[in-house]
Amino acid sequence: MSPLAEKKLKKIHRLDQFILYKKLKVLENKPEPSGVKKLKGYNLFRLRVGKYRIVYERTATKVYVPIIGHRREVYNLLKRLF
């Protein structure tokens, strides 16, 4: 997980953090759970978790999470980063 994703995750409400951590654990074991979509124009995927999004990149051996955030802001962050 990137430092930006960790920083954003710490600012989220505790209950939502718990749910996001559970989804991150699922991603570790199964890189493409149900509800995952590929983002157009990027080699990234997104997972919806309520009003939050986990944007991640998967390789053959692991999953890297550059961004976690509210659905309103995550795509703007994505444009600035990539």
C-alpha positions in Angstrom: 0.0 0.0 0.0 1.3 3.4 -0.9 1.9 6.1 1.8 -0.8 8.2 0.2 -3.3 5.3 0.5 -2.3 4.8 4.2 -2.7 8.5 4.9 -6.2 8.7 3.3 -7.2 5.5 5.1 -6.3 6.9 8.5 -8.6 9.9 7.9 -11.6 7.8 7.3 -14.2 7.0 10.0 -13.3 4.0 12.1 -16.2 1.8 11.1 -15.5 2.4 7.4 -11.8 1.8 8.0 -12.7 -1.6 9.4 -14.7 -2.5 6.4 -11.9 -1.3 4.0 -9.3 -3.4 5.9 -11.5 -6.4 5.5 -11.7 -5.8 1.7 -8.0 -5.3 1.5 -7.5 -8.7 3.2 -9.8 -10.2 0.5 -7.7 -8.6 -2.2 -4.5 -10.2 -0.8 -6.0 -13.7 -1.1 -8.2 -13.2 -4.2 -6.9 -10.4 -6.6 -10.2 -10.2 -8.5 -13.2 -10.4 -6.1 -16.7 -9.8 -7.4 -17.5 -6.2 -8.2 -14.1 -5.3 -9.6 -13.8 -3.2 -12.7 -10.8 -2.2 -14.8 -10.4 1.6 -15.1 -10.3 2.9 -18.7 -7.0 4.4 -19.7 -5.1 2.9 -16.8 -3.7 -0.5 -16.0 -5.5 -0.3 -12.7 -8.6 -1.8 -11.1 -11.2 -0.4 -8.7 -13.2 -2.0 -6.0 -16.3 -0.3 -4.6 -16.7 -0.4 -0.8 -19.8 1.6 -0.1 -19.0 5.3 -0.8 -15.2 4.5 -0.9 -13.1 3.2 -3.7 -9.9 1.0 -3.5 -7.8 1.6 -6.6 -5.2 -1.1 -7.1 -2.7 -2.6 -9.6 -2.2 -6.3 -9.6 0.9 -8.2 -10.8 1.5 -11.9 -11.0 2.6 -12.1 -7.4 1.0 -9.2 -5.5 -1.5 -6.4 -5.3 -0.3 -2.7 -5.0 -2.8 -0.1 -3.7 -1.9 3.5 -4.7 -5.2 5.2 -3.8 -8.0 4.7 -1.3 -10.6 7.4 -0.9 -14.1 8.7 -1.2 -15.7 8.2 -4.6 -15.9 12.0 -5.0 -12.2 12.6 -4.8 -10.4 9.3 -5.8 -10.7 9.8 -9.5 -9.3 13.4 -9.4 -6.4 12.0 -7.3 -5.9 9.3 -9.9 -5.7 11.9 -12.7 -3.0 13.9 -10.8 -0.9 10.8 -10.0 -1.0 9.0 -13.3 
